[in-house]
Amino acid sequence: MTSPQHSAVAAPPSGAAAGGQPAIRFAGVHKTYLAHGDEVPAVKRLDLAIAQGEFFSLLGPSGCGKTTTMRMIAGFEEPTAGKVFLDGEDVTGVAPNKRDVNMVFQSYALFPHLNTFQNVAFGLERKKVGKDEIRRRVAEILEIVSLTGMERRAPREMSGGQQQRVALARALVNRPRALLLDEPLGALDLKLRQQMQVELKRIQREVGITFIYVTHDQGEALTMSDRIAVMNAGAIEQLGTPREIYERPASRFVAGFIGTSNIVDGHVERAENGLALLSYTEQDRVVVPCGSAVRAGDKIEVSVRPEKIDLHRALPPATSTGGSVLSGVVNEVVYHGTSTNYTVATAAGADFTVFDQNASNAEDLADRGDRVYLTWAPQHSYMIGV
């Protein structure tokens, strides 16, 4: 591990840090493209501030505007309207090579004829940094990315994960103000991708640089991010911490895109003591926390995550009071090792997914066609968009 006085990456500028200046800020940014003579919006009136040293993810499906947003930070795209700021400086219209940011792509783009040391040192040599300084800085960053001892290896002699680390080291050794990562783990297999998620977060913590991460994989974003912007159709649907976005989705889109969510709607039968009751039959109901604005007769949508639900073969006696209970019939059973996943057609008219943790003595598993009962506590229900 490198000592603080020999950090391979510079700390944020003292003025910016002291004044709380965002590392990156979008002010009213709008981006449109021309397609067959028509203007197509890619990013819509984006106002966003990303903090110094933050691991920030832009998450969403293909075509949602996340890559365009990143490319506007890098300078590869210019806003149609609005401004982009880097450490308080307006960089709108500034050429990419004049912006103090680096980018890592899914393809890594390593020089195949250069070894690890030469790949990492390439940018420093172009800047005519002294040879001793180059050796020191390359050695420090290779230690941070766990590649010490691999200086002489060519890219073809390294695994995909090792090549990814070389690409990171090459970008970080130049001490950028921000590092932009465009789906950099997409080419790796699942197990290696999961390992690299943990490594990326560790590296980001050690170097202290602002990371902007673009991905369509919600698992990656939840694992690594300090905050996530969930994008849809060029706009941010929700901005928050991983826990906030997962536990309290702001819209049906976010609830469905982040993990698996069960969504049911209905009319409020009554609302009192901070809880709203939706009834479907004499015994089938959903109970959800609500605010004072919710009234009897209102139609609302409720979300509950599959792991929050308990599945029973018989109706538990305690369900006469308290939380939600829905009866239903099992349509599908999928064994996943640590859990068994059920799809249940419920009395509320919606199919529910349930993740049932497998115990060592789990013998009483439900099967297709079985009648079951789903229960969960009121605090595990959440009203969408309210």
Number of C-alpha atoms within 10 A of each C-alpha: 11 13 8 10 6 11 18 25 20 16 16 20 13 9 10 14 16 9 8 12 18 19 25 22 23 22 15 15 21 22 23 17 13 9 8 7 7 9 11 12 17 19 26 17 17 20 16 17 14 20 19 23 21 20 24 23 28 26 27 26 16 13 14 21 24 29 22 19 24 20 18 21 26 25 21 14 17 24 22 13 16 16 20 26 17 21 23 13 11 14 20 18 14 14 13 17 11 10 16 15 21 20 23 21 16 15 15 18 11 18 14 11 11 15 20 29 23 19 21 29 23 17 16 19 13 8 9 10 12 10 12 8 11 20 12 12 23 26 22 23 28 24 16 21 20 17 19 14 11 16 17 12 14 19 20 11 12 14 11 18 17 18 21 26 24 28 23 25 29 27 22 28 23 22 21 20 25 28 23 24 21 21 18 22 23 15 15 16 11 11 8 13 18 15 11 20 17 13 16 17 16 15 19 19 15 17 19 20 24 24 27 22 26 24 22 20 16 20 14 21 26 20 13 21 22 18 22 27 24 26 24 20 17 22 20 23 17 19 18 17 17 22 13 14 21 20 17 21 25 19 18 17 15 21 23 14 19 21 14 16 22 17 20 19 17 19 17 19 16 15 22 14 9 11 16 25 22 26 20 17 11 6 14 20 21 25 24 24 19 19 14 10 8 19 16 14 13 15 13 17 17 23 23 27 22 20 17 16 21 16 23 16 14 11 17 13 7 8 14 11 8 12 19 24 27 24 24 23 20 22 16 15 17 12 12 12 9 12 15 16 20 24 19 27 20 22 18 20 12 14 19 24 22 25 22 20 15 16 9 7 6 8 8 8 13 18 15 13 12 13 18 20 22 22 21 23 17 18 13 19 24 22 23 19 12 13
